[in-house]
């Protein structure tokens, strides 16, 4: 039993240690989908969609940027206590 537990711990450490992060030195340009959400209902009269977790979709933007530029945008948009937030999705090349 103890040997099995050690195997599980080692396997977990290997998985966490080898987790892939975005390579910020990568100079390739990728296509990104950026979704802008708000936690409060907008009062601008636009047709917005609300999903089951009480988030309002404000807009969707498609951009072509490097991993480093996306990381910069994430840092700028990441503020605690705000009502707006963004979801970044890298679109696979077809």
N, C-alpha and C positions, 0 to 999 in steps of 0.2 A: 504494500500500500504506500509506504513512504517513497519507494523508488518511483512509483507512478506519479506522485505529487511533484517530485523533483523534475520529472520529464515535462509536466505541464508548466511548471514555473520557467524552465529553460526555453520551452517553445514560445511562451508568452513574451519573454524578454527578446527573443530573436525576432518575433513579429513586430513588436514595438520598435526595436532598434533598426529594423530594415524598412520602416514605413517610408513611402515615397513622398517627398515634399516637392513643390514646384521649384524647378531649377531657375533661380533668378539670373544666373549668368547666361542662360539660353537666349540667343539673339533671334530665334525664330518668332515670327509673328503668327498668332493664333486668332481664330474667330471666337468672340465671346458674346454671350447673351447676358445682359444685366437687367434684372427685374427690380423695379423700385416699388417698395411696399410702404404702407403707412398703418399705424395701429389705430388711427382714428378715421372716421368717415370724412372724406373730402367734401367741402361745401361748394365745389366749383361747377356742379351740374353735369359733369362728364359721366359717361356710362362706365363705371368701374365695377370690377368683379370682387366679391368678397368670398374668401375660402372658409373652410370649416374652423380654422384656428383664429378667427377674428382679425385677419390681415386684409387690407384693402390694396389691390394692385393698382398702382398709379400709372405706371408706364413700363415699357420694355424697350431696351436699346440694344442694337447689335453693333459691336465695334471690333476692329482688328488691332490688337495690341500684344506686346510681349508679356511674359510672366512678370517681369520686373515692374512694368507700368501698371498691371492689374494689382500687384501687391501695393504699389503706391496709392492707387485709388481706394483699396480696401482700408489702408491706414487712415486716409482722410475721412472716409465715410464711417469709420468705427468710433462712435462716441456713445458713452453710457447715458441712459436716461432719455434718449431722443425717441420721437415717435416714428420717424422714417428710418428704413433700413433697406439694404440692397442684397440681392442674391446673385452671385456670379457663377455662371456655368460655361465651361469651355466646350465649344461645339466641335464634334469630331469632324475631321476632313472627309469629304465624300469621294 
